[in-house]
Amino acid sequence: MPLKRMVLEIGMGTDIRGQDDTKAAVRALRDALWHNSLTITSALGVDIDSMHVDITIGTPHPERVDHAEVLKILPHGRGTVTCVQGGLEIPNEAGTGATILAHAAAIVRLDVAE
């Protein structure tokens, strides 16, 4: 059976002082996921761990994001991470650091009959 898109979850995360894109990305995904309770799997009679989650992270420095750390946030299923240019980098007044803002989109797909 084909994977069908069931849910789109979105979130935002920051690293205020550390300039850590991974920390901001993890917080963005947590923001997206922790405001939801997906009951669609039980409604469809499928195992919750059969979910496939396509995660897209937008951050100023996508090459700095540790994909494995982002995937640790998933409570169920399996996932993939794609990082793209996005988010914000907001320099502090002294010019010695910055706040990193990342966005996350999580698309939940399930293998269901047509």
N, C-alpha and C positions, 0 to 999 in steps of 0.2 A: 504494500500500500504506500502511497506517496505521503511525504511529510506535508502537513497543512499548517499554515500560520493561524494560530489561535489567539495570541495575546501580544500586545506591544506594551512594554513597561519602560518608563523613562525616568532618569534621575540626574542629580547634580552633586558633585563633591568637590571639596577644596583641600588644599594643604596651605595653611595660612602663612607659615614661615619657612618651611623646610624645602620648598621648591622641588617636591617629590611628586612626579607625575603618576607614579604607581599608587601612592597613598591617595591622591585625589581620585584616581580611576576606581580604586576599591570602594571608596566612600560613595562615589556616584552610582556604582552598581548596587551597593547596599541600599542606597536611597530608593532606587528603582524597585528593588525586590521586597524590601521590608514594609512597604505600604500596601501589600497585596496578600490575599490568601486565595490561591488558585484551587478552586473546587471543580474545575472543568474536567480533570482527569477522572475523578470519581463519577461525575455525571455521565461521562462517555464510557465508563467501565474499563479504563486503561490504567496501567501501573504508573504512579507519579514519577518514578525514576526512568520512564521511557521518554520523558520530555527531552527535546533537543533545543538548546538555547543559543541563538546566534547573538553575540554581544558585540556591539560597536562602541568604541570609546573615542570621543573627540577630546584631544588634549594638545597643548601647545608644542609638546615634544613627544610625538607618538613613539619614537624609537626608544624612549626611556622607560616605557611601561613594561613591567614584568607580567607576561600573560598568565603564567602559572599562579601568581598571587591573586590576580583578578578571578580566575576560575575557582579558587578556594572558597569564594563567597557563595557559589551555587549550593543551595541546600538539597536539591534534587536534580536528577537527570545528568546530562552531559552537555558540554558547551564548546564553542569556539570563540576566539577573541580576534577582532580586527581593530586596529588602532589607526585613526585618521587625524589629520591636522584639524584642530578645532579648539574649543574652550577659550580660556583667557589666561594671560600672564600679566599680573598687575604689579608693577614695580613699587617698592616702598619709597618713601620720601627721600631717604638718604641715598637711594640708588645702590644699596648693598644687598638687596634681596627682593623677593617677589612672592606674591600669592599665586598659586596655580589653581585654576578652576577647570574641572573636567566634566564632560557630559557622558551619560551612558544611555544606550538604547538596547533593550533586551527583547528579542523576538522569540517567543516560545512556539515551537512547532511540535505537533504530535502526528504519529503515524495512524491515520484513521481511514476508514472506508470512504469511498466516493459517495 
